[in-house]
Amino acid sequence: MTPSESLGTDGLIVRDSGPWAEEKLYYLDHYLSIFSVGMKKKWPGKLYYIDLFAGPGKCRIRDTNKEIDGSPLIALKYDFEKYFFFEADPECFDALCKRIEKRAPDKLQKTVIIPGDCNQEIDEVNPPSPPNLGVAFIDPTGLSPLSFDTIRKMTRSRKIDLIINFHEGMGIRMNLHQYLQKEDQSALTTFLGSERSIRKLQETPSSIDQACREIANEYLENLRHLGYLAFDNDKIPVNADRNTLLYYLLFASKHLQGTRFWRNITVIGPHGQRKLPGL
């Protein structure tokens, strides 16, 4: 059990999280709702769900001790033909298996739980027979657990919407200086899938805000090279206290309908704030 984990009321490991976890999961929940219902009416094939960093299945908000469902249990509320959950930590994997068995015993035959690093085991994703359409939630705890090549392999010749936790605040902004050192840049280049912005920033230093924009734009551009519609204005900032940015939720789809769905669910935020929809 790590310092960020403790036992929940059911005696199994929970992941200790800040209040921002509820905000992140709010958007996931709402997107899966509109995706599973909306696409089921429009798509002739089967829908499936992928979670690359599933965790133990439940979180505890550290300020309030409130326990909430994590991404796997949220996904199991919705009707997918198949579910793929990756979890590398043995204790979290065990907790996840037990919670899924208790919460959704009727979906065990549709559920594949992979006990390993998604970067090494991504070939375990075996979608239902085509035509199929997937949605993947990609929520690493930092930059280093995720390789862009994993996204490339997972999405090759497949239609999969992506919801990605992009760690600009805690992951990139706070460590930018060391990432720009040639000997320490591997974690960032592995995450980005390229090093164009790093080379440019090494040659022409700029403000931290501009540097972060360059890096985020490179990531979006790399998603577009995979055939995705990935727009900067679809990023959702998730903040800590005092409006300090922790990360963005990035969305990318190979279909404009996915982008429409995403913009629809972001019209009303988790605290009731409203914004005008896009497309």
Phi, psi and omega in degrees: 000127182272168178301338180268010180230152176206181181270138178272183182293341178269006178082003179253161181298137169240158177264120178287128187223160172279172182298340180294341179298323179297323180294314179300314183287334174302312182291321176300311181303313183290325179291317179298326178296308182288327179294310186292328179274311185294315182284333178298329179281331186259335188260129184284345185255205186261148177256145177217164187231140178232135177232108187282338180223073193290327183073192184279353177103343177220153177236154171240126177284116192295332181284334186239349186064015177288131177262133181229157176292137172276182186303322181296316181289330173297314182298324183290350174289339188252161190269095174246151179287330182208147179233135176238119180240126175254135174208120185274332183281125185300319181292318177294321178299315180297316179297319180297315180301315182293322180290321179294318179299323181281317187282321187223061182299334180286348182250009182298325181290340180264357190253130176243118180248117187257118182274074181184179179289124182299331179295330181265335187247015187298336179292352177288346177289114181232089186299161173298163185302143182291157002284137179226164181213129184241166170225134182240132174257123187238099191231069179290160179280351178189192181286315192297332181290348187238128174258137177298331179298332176294318176296319180299314180294317183296324188262355182301122179060023178231153175259102182226119172287145184240131169241113191239130172280107182260108190279067180289319185290283183290329186275314186259305187303316184285341184242015187300319183302314182288329178294332180279351172281132188303328184279349185242011189269357188297321181298317181289317181293326176295318179294316182285328185087006180191177183225025183299311183292324180296315178299318180296318181288329176292325180279322182228089181303147179218181179294159181295325178296315179295320179299317180294324176296319178300316182293315179296320179295323177296319180297314178298320178297320179295324175295321178296326177295338177273003179097014184266148164273110184226113188245136181300323183283001174266001176290138175247116179285136174243120189250155170271194176298155178061027174062030178274124183293128172265307181197171171250149162267119176261143176236142176212139179219154174270001180231139179298332179298322177298317178297320177299315178302313182300315181293328177294319184282346179266002180297319178245119181280176183295341180254015177087000179290146185242149170219161180289136178292160178272250183295000000 
